[in-house]
Amino acid sequence: MSNHEIVDLHTEYSTTISRSWFERAQRVLPGGVNSPVRAFKSVGGQPPVIAYAEGAVLVDVDGNEYIDYIGSWGPMILGHREPSVVDAVHSAVDMGFSYGAPSTPEVCLAEEIITRVPGLEMVRFVNSGTEATMSAIRLARAATKRNVIIKFSGGYHGHADSFLVQAGSGAATFGLPDSPGVTPGAAQDTRCAIINDLDSVRALFEAEPDKIAAVIVEPVGGNVGCIPPVYGFLAGLRKLCTEFGALLIFDEVMTGFRVARGGAIERYNITPDLATFGKVIGGGLPVGAYGGKKEIMSLVAPQGPVYQAGTLSGNPLAMKAGLATLALLDDVAYRSLERKSARLEEGLTTACKELGIPAVVQRVGSMLTLFFTDKGVKNYADAQTCDHTRFRKFFHGMLERGAHLPPSGYECWFVSTAHSDTQIERTIHIAQEALASTK
């Protein structure tokens, strides 16, 4: 099989071996997985167990092949096993796995990120998006000498305690713990607003004008499906934070270097005080980063008093994989991603219209979501009203025909440079069949 084309799909779909492996996994891993959404709880059934991946294709232990629209939840923007990234990792392995000391790749990757992202002057590498957002919040609290943060309902910023809260009866209520094990004390300094609703944010600021340290937002909503910012929303957040002396944090773990060469910061021309990154900057290896102006980042230890550390932070394997990935993400790559993603959006939209199925496809760059609804989705409440029963049927119809989507109607699909035009057209064709099966 080549890097960028699938071989003929199996005519008979069987997951006998996957089922056996998943039963084995459930005996030693909670739910049989190491991240909850992989367990198919939202869509039912059992997940295929993957044997290997190449280009835009996943192959499971039964030999079934799938066109991949998960992309490891975003990092695989070049597809799987891109040769130059593989070579970079091999060269790093030959030099040692981890040093626990400064190395040249971390300097080079930091320089590359700063060059690409407007307004970014310093970064600190960590090992995951959760670490990055957690550290950014700590830094914001130290910089402002305030405790309260504002997040948005449905916005996911990792599994740190202060983020696992939901909105109460109104946007101005205190956050309530949204997971057992999260104490009221951990949640009491978190407030929830409504995405794309500046009035809900202003109400929180006006209720506690001297207590809010930061607003953290996904500039493109990605964890309740793809939700673009409405016109003026991000600029309005910037204005509110400046007015009330709070920091604006863009969580670009998902959007960073995916929606544009310089991420959402470049795409929307709004400069936050801090930004967090992950996924793409590691080329598929575990990584995270947070950064901002030198004035703020200089508060991080050992230069300043805000403590944060990590044994494997700046790991040379991840750094070299990230460098190799970013090296291929030039203007040509982004134009290709835009063209392929637009064609997929168009094909899905047309298929739904022809079948009379209420649906909208929302897309920013190479992130998109097919929502089964007759109106646009602007926030979490809108996403909850979509027809998730139909999505479950559609998901399994796609899987059985050879396309692996995120197993939830609240997630983004990701297109890679490795997706060929043939694979995009194949996806549209099987989507037509899968959509018809939901009627």
Protein Blocks (a to p, Z undefined) as FASTA:
>chain_A
ZZkbccdddfbdcfklmmmmmmmmmmmpghhiabfklnommngpjddddfbdchjbccdf
kopacddfklnoomamnoghifklmmmmmmmmmnojbgoiacfklmmmmmmmmmmmghia
bdcddfbfklmmmmmmmmmmmmnopabdcddehiagbjafklmccddfbfkbccddfbeh
iafklmmmpccddehilklmmmmmmmmmmlcfbdcddfbafknopadddehklmmmmmmm
mmnopacdddfklmgoklpmnljmlmnopacfbdcdehjlnoopacddddddfklmmmpc
fkbmbdcddfkgoiaklmmmmmmmmmmmcfklmmmmmmmmmmmmmmmmmmmmmnopacdd
ddehjbccddddfbdcfbfklmmmpcfklmmmmmmmmmmnopacdfbfkbccdddfklcf
klmmmmmmmmmmmmmmmZZ
